[in-house]
Amino acid sequence: MTPRPGHWAFWLIASLTAPAWAQVSTATLTGIVTDPSQARLPGVTLQLTNQDTGVSWTAATSPEGEYTLPLLPPGPYRVSVEGKGFRRYSRSGIVLELGRVTRLDIPLELGQVTEIVEVTGALPLLESETSTVGQFIENKTIIDMPLNGRRVGELLAGMGHTVFISGDVIRPRVAMAGGRGDQQQWMIDGVNSSNIALEVTQALFNPPVEAVQEVRVQQNNYSAEFGNSGSGVVAIHTKSGTNQFHGDAYEFFRNDKMDARNFFSDSKAPLRWNIFGPAAGGPIRKNRTFFFTHSEWQRQRVGVTRVQTVPTAAQRAGDFSQTFTAAGRLIPIYDPRTTRPNPADPNARLREAFLGNTVPSDRIDPVAARIVALYPLPNRPASNLAGANNSNRNASQALNITTWTSKVDHVLGDRDRLSGRFILHDFPTYNTPAWEEAAADPNANRSPRRAYSLAINQIHNFTPTLLNDARFNWQPRRFHNLSLGLDQGWPGKLGLKGVSERPSRASSRPATRPWARGRRSGFKSQFMIPTWWRTSPGSAALTR
């Protein structure tokens, strides 16, 4: 049976109004409504409207005069409040941020409902409703920040509580709040986007900035619901469509024509790096159904100068008379046929060096002769007497990234909202050979890699105080490391005996988990060690 990669994850969250505050993929608006004497007003009607989509939410204050509107999409809002015997209150420009509980206390003035008190202005930035410590990155900063790879993970390097250890456009590696690297929980649109196939909390997706609306990084004191983190939570919210059509296209590029030569290289290593793509969003049905889609391609060819030590022409012929240590001492080559017991020590052996420190041509193994012929010849002077670093060649690391993000949001009715989001992340890498024979270059390989994420979210209001936030996430991943010598019959070409010409394609997954269903098989070979993840038919449990 051909293995099929697959990884299933289910998130089902049911919560009352107050516990829903902790949802990091949405926003919450809360506060109290009072009269001119600061007395709280029960039964007052509030209507909150998203200014981008026209979608509205309605609530009423509790007997204590309090209100809470949870599980809201981040964005700009307008609130209207009506109470008998009071002027109508209206406030626009309320920006609700990802993962934040925003407080807005509303004072009503005596008067007729037909009279309106219009308020404009931003809300205070003080976080007063939770003890979470972190940092928020809004859309303008995300888009305008000059990022080398145009990926969200690079933004973490500019945060005061984060140490950027290493990383590239595929996966950033950071340490947060004094913790170890790769200990953060990564979330996109409220579902886990960490590489849980390897049971480590490293990022599996590093989305393009043009597809992201907001990012919130929680450093510590975050909710207990984030139990898959040892040091911080990175929450990413992708863009959604609005009542207006928007679209753009872009390209960023780098080229070696604008670079200087590497100091250790005789010529400039090649560099081609193009980042380009379109994005579009808008209404399918105004005030009800919206779409957003974005595609990005990265074509990256980064030059690499490889300084290596290779056999000289004399050494290829068996002549080691000029093979020295770094201190200039000759390294003797012994004849194994002269091995004999040491009369002075029964546990030791004696043998003679080859005459002139040269191996006769008839004593050179034919397999070894074919292998050594695959090495390139030296092309530069050695850096020491031992002959080190006598080869200097340019190669390139090739990366072809394709990232597709699409999202649809739909209002089913007053009690139901539905959202679906799909991400395709295809990121194969190629380390091009610097040697004439590509299969012999130990640094040359190719790695087909692909990951998906299909997230579905439904929010249902059972009662004004009882809500359910249900989330489903399907997240398969495929990762292969392949040698350039695969399927080329190298055992026969080299003259190796007793070695199969057929490479192994191993299928493996952990067999120690009692809830994992399926079969495990596979063995290692000298050609490739791929790993597949498979979901067994009929299994609703986690299978790798």
N, C-alpha and C positions, 0 to 999 in steps of 0.2 A: 504494500500500500504506500502510495506517495504521501509523505507527511504534509500536512497543511498547517501553516503558522496561524496561531490564533490566541487571543487572550481576552477573557471576558471579565468585566467588572460591573457590579451592580451597586448603585447608591440609591437607597430609599430612605427618605428623611420625612418624618412626620413630626410636626411641632405646633405648639400653641403660639399665640402672638408674641409673648415675651421671649421664649427661647429662640424665636426666629430672628431676633436681633443679630445673632452671631453669624448669620450666613454671609460668607465673605464674597460671594458672587453677586450680591444685590446690595441695595441701600435701604435705610430705614429713616422715616421721619416721625418724630415724637414730640410731645409737648403738652401744655395745658391751655385752656381757654378761660379767660377771666373777664369780669366786668370792671367798670372804673374804680370800684372799691377793692379790687384784687380778690373778690370772691370767685370761686370756681363755678363754671357754668356747665351743668349736665345737659345731655340731649341736644347739643348744638351740632348742626350738620356741617361737615367739611367735604369739599370736593377738590381733589388734587389732579391736575392735568399735566401730562408731559407735553411740553411746548414743541418738541420735535415731531412727535407721532400723533398727538391729539387724543391719546388713550387716557381715560379718566378713572379714578378710584374714589369711592365715596365711603365716608366713615362718620360715626357720631361719637361725641364725647361720652365717657363713662359717668356713673353717678358722682365720681370724684372730679369730674371736669377734665379728665386726661384722655388723650387720643394717641394711637400708634398706627402707622401705616407701614407694615414691613414688606420685605420681598419685592422691592421696587427696582426696576432697571435704572442704572445710573444715568444722569442727564439733567437738563434744566426743566424746572417745574413751575407751575402757577397754582396757588392755593386760594380757594374762595370759601368763606365761612358765613353762615347765615344763622341768626337766632332771633326769636320773636322779641320785639321791642328794642332791637339793636341795629345799628347800621351794618350794612353788608361790608365785610372785610375782604380785601383782595390784595394778594402780594405775588409778584412775578420775580423771575431771576433767581429762584431757589435752586441751587446746583447741588444735587445729591451725588455723593462720591461712592465709589466701589468700596464695600466692606465697612462703611462708616454709619454710625447712628447719629443723625443730625437732629438737634433740638431747636424747635421753633415755638416759643410761647406767644400766644395770640391774645392781645387785649381788645375787647370789643367796646365800642362807644354807644351810648344811648342815642336812639333816633329811629327813623323809619327804615324798613328793609330796602326801600327804593333808593336810599342814600348809600353811597359807596365811599369807603375809606381805602384809597389806593396807596400801597406801599411798594417801593422799589429799593433795591440795594442788596448787597451780598450778606450772607450769614456769617457770624463769627467763626474763625477757624479753630477755636479751642475745642478739643475733644473732651466733652464733659460727661458722656454717658457710659463709657467703658474705660477700663484701665489698660487697654492694649497699647503697646509702644511700637511704633513703626514709622513708615514713610509712604506717602502717596505720590504717584507720578501721573499727572493729568495729560490729556491728549496732545496739547500744544508742545509740551516738553518732549514727549515721545517722538513726535514728528520732526521737530526742529533740531534736536540734539545731533551733532555731527558724529555719527557712529560709523566705524570702519566697515562693519559687515551688515549694517542696517537690521540688526536683530535685537530683541527686547533684552536678552540676557546681558548685553553690554552696558545697559543702564545701571546695573547693580554695582558696577565699578565706581560710580560717583556717589554712592551712599556712605554716610559717615560710619555706620555700624557694620559695614560689609567689607571684607577683604577679598579682592578678586585674585584667586590663586592662578588659574590658567583657564584656557578655553578658546573656542573659536566660534564660527557661525553655527556650528552644529550643537555644541553643548558647553555652556559656561560652567566653571567650577569655582564656587565661592565658599567662604566661611563667614558666618553671620553671628554677631553678638558674642564673640569669643568661642564659638563652637568649632567643630571640625568641618572640613570641606565635605560637600555632597551630603549634608544632613538636613536640607530644607525640603519641605513638602511643596511641590509645584502643582498648581491648580489652574485650569483654564475653564472659564465659564462654570465654575462651581464643581467640577469633577477632577479627579486625580489625573495629572499628566506626568507623573514621575515614572521612571523606568522600573516599574514594579515586577517586570519579568525577571530582573536580576536581583530583586529584593533589596535594592538600594534606592535612596531617595534622590538620585540624580535626575536632572531634567531630561525627559524624552523629547519634548518639543521646545524649540526656541523660535517662536513665531516672528515673522517680519513686522516691523514697526507700523507699516502701512495697514496692517490688518487688526491692530490693537487699539482699543479705545482708552483703557486705563490700566494701571498696575498699582497694586498695593502690596507692600512688603511688611509683614508683621514680625517684629523682632522678638518680643517676649510678652508675657501676660495675656496671650491670646486664648481663645475659648478652648475648652476641653475637647470639642468636636474634632480638632486638628491633632489627632493622636498618632499620625504617621510622620511626625517631625521630631527630630532631635535638636534642631536649632533654626527656628524661623519658618515662615510660610510665605511663599511667593504666589500671589493671586493675580491672574491675568484675565481681563475681560475683553473679548473680541468686539469689533464694531457691529452695529445693527443698522438696518435701513430706517429711514424717516419718511415724512410726508413729502419731501423734496428729493428729486433725483440728483445724485452726485456721482461724479466719475473722474478718474484721473489716470494718467500713464506717466511712467518715469523711467529713468535709467541713470545709474551711477557706474563709473568705471575707473580702473587703474590700469597702467600699462608700463612696461619696462622702458619704453622710450623716454619716460619722464623720470627715470630712476638712475642712480649712480651705480657703478660696478662694485661688486663685493670685493673687499680688500684682498681676500684669499683666493679669488678666482681670476683666471686669465681673460674671461669675457663675462658679459652680463648674463645672469640667469634669466630665463624667460618669465614674464609676468603678464597674465591676461586675467582681468577680474571684471566681469560685467554683471551688474545687478539690475534687473528690469522687470516690469510687469504692469498690469492694469488693475484697477479696482472700480467697482460700481455698486451703487445701492439706491434704494428708493421704495416707493409704495407699490404693492401689487393691488391692494384695495385700501384707499385712504382711511386713516383712523382705525384700521383693523389688521391688515396683513402687510408685512414689510420683508424686503430681502436685502442681503449684502453678499457680494462675492469678490474674491481677490485671488489673484495668481501671481506668483513671483518665481523667476528663474535666476539662478546664480550660476555663472560659468566662470570657474576659477582655475587658473593655471599659475601656481606659485613656484618660482624657481628655487631649486635646492642645489647647493654646491656640496658634493660629497668627496671628502678627502679620505682616502683609504690606503691600505697597505696591500700590495699584490705581488706575486712572485716575479722575479726578474727573468730575463731570457736564459741566463745561466742556470738558475735554480730549476726552471722548467726542464732543462736537459740533464738534471741531476748533479750539476756542479755547484757545490756549497763551499767552495774554497774561499769565497769572498763574503761569507755569511758570518757576521760578528754580532756580539752583544753591543749594547749602547756604550759600554766601557771599552770597546775595541777588541774584546777577546774572541777568538775563533770558537764557533759552536761546532763541536765534532759530531759527525754522523756515523753511527756504529753499524756494522754488518751483523744482522741477526743470526746469520749462519755460523758465526764464530762464537756464539754463546756457549759457555762451559762453566762447570762448578768452580767456585773459588776454594782452593785447598785450605786457605787460612780461615774461611768462614763458610760452613755448610749452608747457611741461609742466604748467601750472596752468590752472584753470577758475574763472570768476566766475559768481555767480548772486545773485538778489535775494531778500530775505526777504518772506514774505507780509505783506500790509498788516495792521497791527494784530496781527501774529503769530498770525493766524487762518486756517485752511485753509477755503476756501469749501466749502459743502455739496456742490456739484456736482463738486468735485475729490476727494472722499473715496471711496476704492475700496469697492465694495459688499461684497466679501469681508472687508475689514478692518473695515467697520462691523458685520458680523454677528459677527466674532470679538470685538471690543471690547464688544459687548453682553452677552457671556457672563461678563464680569468682574463681581463684586459692586461695589456703590457703597461709598464710604468710610463708616465708622460711628464714627470717632473722630478727634480732632484729630491732625494730622501732628506728628511729633516734631522736624521742622526746616523751614527755608524751602523745601527741595527737595520737600516733601510726602511724605517717607518715613514708613512705618509708620502709614498712615492707615486700616488695616483690622485688626480684631480679631475673630476668630471661633473658636468651639469645635468640635472634631471629636473623634473617638475612633479609637484603634487597636484593632481587634477581632482576637482570636486564639481559635480553637476547636481545642483539642488533644484528641486521642483516642489514648491509649497502651494497648495490650493486650500483656501478657506471659504466656505459658503455657509450662510446662516439665514434662516427664515423664522420670523416671529409672527404669531397669529393670536388674536384675541377671539376666543370662542364665544364669550359672553361675559356677563357681569361677574360670573364666579370662576371663570376658567381662562387661563393663559397657557399657550403652548409654544415651545421654542425647539428648534432643531438646528444643530451645527455639525458640520463635517470638516475634518482636516485631513489632508493627504500630505505626508512629508516624505519625499523620496530623496535620499542623499547618498548615492553611491560615490565611493572614493577610488582613485586610481593613483598609485605611486609609479610613475613611469620609470623604465629602466635607464640606467646610465651605462650599462655594459652592452657590448655588441650582441650577446646572446641574452635575451630578456629573461628566459627561464632561469638562468644562473645567477642573476642579480639578487642578493638576499634582501634588498630593500624594495624590490618591485613586487607589487601585488594589486589586486582589485577586491573591493568589498561592496557587493550589492547590499544596500540597506534601505528599508522602507518601514514606515509606521503610519497608522491611521488612528483617528479618534472620531467616533460618532456619538454625539451627546444629544439626548432628548430630555427635555425638562417640561413638566406640567405643574402648574400651581392652581390648586382648587380651594375655594372658600366654602367650607361646610356651613359655617355660621360667621357672624361678624367677629367672633373671638377665636375661631378654630380654623386653621389653615393647614394644608398639606403641600409640601414641596417635594415632588417625586423626581428623581434624576436617574437616568440610565446612561452608562458609558461603555461602548465597545471599543477596545484599544489593542488591536493585534500589532505585532512587530516582527520583522524579519531581518536577520543579520548574518551574512556569510563572509568569511575571509578566504579568498581563493588565490592560490599560487598561479603565476603566469605559465608554469610548466604543466598545469593540469591537463590531462587527456592528450599528452603529446608523446607518449611511449618512451619516456626517458629511461626506464630500466633497461629496455632493449638497446637504446642508443648508446648507453654507457657500458653495456656488456655485463650488467649485474645478473647473477644467476639466482634463481629461487625467489625472485621478487615479482609480485603480480603486476601486470600492466594495467589492471583495472583499479582506478582509485576508489577509495571508500567515500561514501556519502552517508555519514553517520546521522542518525536521528536519535536525539537524547533529550531527556528531561528528568527532573528529580523524581525518584521513586520512593521517597521516604515519607511522603504526605498521604495519610490514609484517605483523604477526600479527593485525591487526584485519580481520575479514571483513565485507562488507556494502557498502551504497551510501551516498553522501552527497549531499544536495541541500538547497537552501534559499536564501532571500534575506531581506533586512531590509525592513521597511516602517515607516511612521510610526505604526502602530497597536500592534503587539506584536512582540517578539522572543523567542519561546519556544524552549526547548532540550529535546530529547528524547534519552534514551539507549536504545539498542536492542541486543538480542542477536540476531545473525543465526542462522537455523536451521542446525543441524548444526555450529555452531562451539563448540568446547570451550575456546577461548582467551578472553582478556579483551577485551571489545568495549564501546565506549561510543558 
